[in-house]
Amino acid sequence: MIVLAVVCTLIAGALGAFLEPVSFSVALPIAVMGGFILKAIKSRP
């Protein structure tokens, strides 16, 4: 799961580099990693 989160964050960072507003290029990888963190917290018993 950690490897998948890292790979998806790197892909989001690469895709975000082509977005025009700089805020999107910064926020997209953070949002992807935040989604994985929330999923990990919710899946705990």
C-alpha positions in Angstrom: 0.0 0.0 0.0 2.9 2.4 0.8 4.5 1.7 -2.6 1.2 2.4 -4.4 0.8 5.6 -2.4 4.3 6.8 -3.4 3.9 5.8 -7.1 0.5 7.6 -7.3 1.9 10.7 -5.6 4.8 10.8 -8.0 2.5 10.4 -11.0 0.3 13.2 -9.6 3.4 15.4 -9.2 4.4 14.8 -12.8 0.9 15.5 -14.1 0.7 18.6 -11.9 3.8 20.0 -13.3 2.0 20.6 -16.6 -1.0 22.4 -15.0 -0.9 26.2 -15.4 -1.6 27.6 -11.9 1.3 26.8 -9.6 -1.2 26.1 -6.8 -2.6 23.1 -8.7 0.9 21.6 -9.3 1.6 21.8 -5.5 -1.9 20.8 -4.3 -2.4 17.7 -6.5 0.3 15.4 -5.0 -0.7 16.6 -1.5 -4.3 15.7 -2.1 -3.4 12.3 -3.5 -1.2 11.5 -0.5 -3.8 12.8 1.9 -6.4 10.5 0.4 -4.1 7.5 1.0 -3.5 8.7 4.6 -7.3 9.0 5.2 -7.9 5.6 3.7 -5.2 4.1 6.0 -6.7 5.8 9.1 -10.3 4.6 8.3 -9.2 1.0 7.6 -7.7 0.6 11.1 -9.9 -1.4 13.5 
